[in-house]
Amino acid sequence: MNFLRRSLVGTTLTMLAACSGDTGPTGGILKVTLTTPNRGLDGAAIVVLSAPVAPGSVTPAAGLTLWGGPVTAATATIALTGTLSAGTILTLQVDDINKVAQYSATLREVAAAAGFGLRSSLAGYSLAVTK
């Protein structure tokens, strides 16, 4: 009976360990990507970042300058200047990339590169946060 009990306990523990699959948080980089109808013709943007916790760091893409950082709150408004093209405009150092769905980025304003006049519409623009 003692052998049977040990075998059952051993098998149960092995099954629990195999089923858990939870390895904990995975720190890493998330990307904020821009879709724009004015490729290379935008020179500034106001972006609102929302996250479950403040990112460890927020880094602009090459050629862009970040204004309003460092980001130390779960919701932050920042400005980016430089030639804004479609693709990654920011990277976020986060404590768990598996929480990507809890991160968002929203465009508030976009300005043209020439003269920095505000765009009258944000139609065709979008931001996405991805792994």
Secondary structure, DSSP 8 states (H G I E B T S, - for coil): -HHHHHHHHHHHHHHHHHHH-------EEEEEEEE-SSTTTEEEEEEEEE-SS--SEEEE-TT-EEES----SSEEEEEEEEEE-SEEEEEEEES-GGGGGG-EEEEEEEEETTTT-B-S--TT-EEEEE-
